[in-house]
Amino acid sequence: MKCVVQRVKKASVEVNQQIVGKIENGFLVLLGVKQNDTREQADYLVKKLINLRIFEDEKGKMNLSIQDVQGKLLIVSQFTLYANCNEGNRPSFIEAEKPEQANRLYEYFCEECRKKGIEVQTGIFGADMKVELINDGPVTIILEK
């Protein structure tokens, strides 16, 4: 399982010209699920994400978590995080989990974040989404388990 975490001033996701999720001050999380990923891996990444200290404190040092700043999450599924481009120029996605299982883990991940008291907005799994963001910093971190 892989998360691309972007600290954002604001972010939104649109499907069929309708905003389906939007946040201010938080993380845009692109979440990829690989074959054979488990709930235990999701639990690890949720804990890491919630405790990731990449917001600035009063001294300008990255020292605060999303909970410390009462930030929000916009979590968007993205199977292309497991694209393999080693051979040829057309990516292979054979490492990505099948949609049904990937969606179950995506939904589980989102729900576990909510259980931590974080407001969570989402995209729509499997939809053609347009994501817009203002990256703060920019700060982009990759978490993988």
Backbone torsions as a table, in degrees:
resi	resn	phi	psi	omega
1	MET	NA	140.0	-175.5
2	LYS	-135.6	137.4	175.6
3	CYS	-122.9	129.0	167.3
4	VAL	-101.2	115.5	-173.8
5	VAL	-108.2	122.5	177.7
6	GLN	-118.6	124.1	174.8
7	ARG	-74.3	126.1	-172.9
8	VAL	-128.5	149.6	168.3
9	LYS	-77.3	-38.9	173.7
10	LYS	-160.8	156.2	179.0
11	ALA	-156.2	151.8	177.3
12	SER	-148.9	159.7	176.3
13	VAL	-131.5	135.8	-176.4
14	GLU	-121.0	138.2	174.7
15	VAL	-131.4	127.3	-179.2
16	ASN	51.7	44.8	177.7
17	GLN	62.4	24.2	176.0
18	GLN	-124.4	131.2	175.0
19	ILE	-71.5	121.2	-179.4
20	VAL	-106.3	-14.7	177.2
21	GLY	-159.9	139.6	175.3
22	LYS	-157.2	147.7	180.0
23	ILE	-139.2	165.3	166.2
24	GLU	-128.2	145.7	177.1
25	ASN	51.6	88.0	178.9
26	GLY	176.6	-145.6	-179.9
27	PHE	-120.6	134.1	161.0
28	LEU	-91.2	122.5	-178.0
29	VAL	-116.6	117.6	172.2
30	LEU	-93.9	120.7	-172.3
31	LEU	-115.4	121.6	176.6
32	GLY	-112.2	137.8	179.5
33	VAL	-114.6	127.1	-179.5
34	LYS	-98.7	156.8	176.6
35	GLN	-51.4	138.5	176.9
36	ASN	69.8	13.2	172.7
37	ASP	-66.8	155.3	-173.2
38	THR	-128.4	168.1	174.8
39	ARG	-63.3	-32.3	178.9
40	GLU	-63.1	-40.0	176.8
41	GLN	-66.2	-40.7	177.2
42	ALA	-60.9	-44.7	179.3
43	ASP	-58.2	-44.5	178.8
44	TYR	-59.2	-46.9	-177.2
45	LEU	-69.5	-35.3	175.8
46	VAL	-60.7	-48.1	179.8
47	LYS	-60.4	-43.9	-179.9
48	LYS	-63.8	-44.2	-178.7
49	LEU	-62.7	-48.4	-176.6
50	ILE	-64.7	-31.4	-178.0
51	ASN	-98.2	-0.9	-179.1
52	LEU	-62.1	119.7	-175.7
53	ARG	-97.4	84.3	-179.3
54	ILE	-126.2	13.3	170.3
55	PHE	-97.7	147.1	-175.3
56	GLU	-80.3	141.1	174.1
57	ASP	-86.7	-171.3	-177.2
58	GLU	-65.0	-16.3	178.3
59	LYS	-97.3	4.3	179.1
60	GLY	81.8	11.0	-179.1
61	LYS	-97.2	137.9	176.2
62	MET	-66.9	103.4	-173.0
63	ASN	-147.2	0.0	-175.0
64	LEU	-117.1	144.3	178.3
65	SER	-90.3	173.3	177.5
66	ILE	-62.6	-33.8	176.4
67	GLN	-67.6	-38.8	-179.6
68	ASP	-60.8	-34.8	-177.3
69	VAL	-101.1	5.8	-177.5
70	GLN	52.4	45.3	179.2
71	GLY	-80.5	173.3	-178.1
72	LYS	-121.7	164.4	178.7
73	LEU	-118.3	136.5	166.7
74	LEU	-116.9	110.2	-174.7
75	ILE	-108.5	122.4	-175.5
76	VAL	-122.5	126.0	177.5
77	SER	-70.1	140.6	-179.5
78	GLN	-151.8	92.2	-178.7
79	PHE	-64.8	-22.1	-177.4
80	THR	-67.5	-9.0	174.8
81	LEU	-63.8	-19.3	178.3
82	TYR	-106.2	30.2	174.4
83	ALA	-69.9	137.2	175.1
84	ASN	-110.8	117.6	-177.0
85	CYS	-114.7	22.4	-175.9
86	ASN	-69.4	-32.4	-179.0
87	GLU	-119.4	127.5	178.7
88	GLY	71.8	-168.2	-175.9
89	ASN	-112.7	-2.5	178.3
90	ARG	-104.0	121.7	-177.8
91	PRO	-63.7	146.8	172.8
92	SER	-105.9	138.9	-178.3
93	PHE	-115.4	26.1	-175.7
94	ILE	-67.5	-19.6	178.6
95	GLU	-79.4	-19.7	-179.7
96	ALA	-70.6	144.8	179.4
97	GLU	-69.4	152.1	176.0
98	LYS	-60.8	146.2	-172.5
99	PRO	-52.1	-44.6	-176.3
100	GLU	-60.9	-48.2	179.1
101	GLN	-69.8	-39.7	178.9
102	ALA	-61.2	-41.7	179.7
103	ASN	-63.8	-40.4	178.0
104	ARG	-59.1	-44.6	-180.0
105	LEU	-70.6	-36.0	176.2
106	TYR	-60.7	-49.2	-180.0
107	GLU	-63.2	-40.7	178.1
108	TYR	-61.5	-46.7	179.4
109	PHE	-57.1	-47.7	-179.4
110	CYS	-61.7	-44.5	-178.5
111	GLU	-65.4	-39.4	178.2
112	GLU	-64.8	-35.6	175.3
113	CYS	-64.8	-41.8	177.9
114	ARG	-61.4	-39.8	180.0
115	LYS	-62.2	-20.8	178.3
116	LYS	-84.7	2.4	177.2
117	GLY	88.5	14.2	-179.8
118	ILE	-97.2	136.0	173.2
119	GLU	-71.0	128.5	-177.6
120	VAL	-121.8	126.6	169.6
121	GLN	-110.0	156.1	-178.3
122	THR	-138.1	166.4	166.0
123	GLY	-87.1	-161.1	176.4
124	ILE	-116.6	118.3	-175.9
125	PHE	-54.8	129.7	175.5
126	GLY	80.6	-5.3	-179.0
127	ALA	-82.3	161.1	170.1
128	ASP	-80.8	109.7	-172.8
129	MET	-113.2	147.4	172.6
130	LYS	-112.0	119.7	-176.6
131	VAL	-110.4	131.2	178.7
132	GLU	-124.3	139.3	-178.7
133	LEU	-153.6	156.2	166.7
134	ILE	-115.3	104.2	-178.4
135	ASN	-72.8	130.6	-177.4
136	ASP	-95.4	108.8	177.6
137	GLY	132.4	-69.9	-3.5
138	PRO	-73.7	144.9	175.3
139	VAL	-125.3	119.5	178.4
140	THR	-135.3	125.1	-177.2
141	ILE	-125.7	139.7	175.1
142	ILE	-107.8	126.4	175.9
143	LEU	-114.2	137.1	179.9
144	GLU	-146.0	141.9	176.6
145	LYS	-142.4	NA	NA
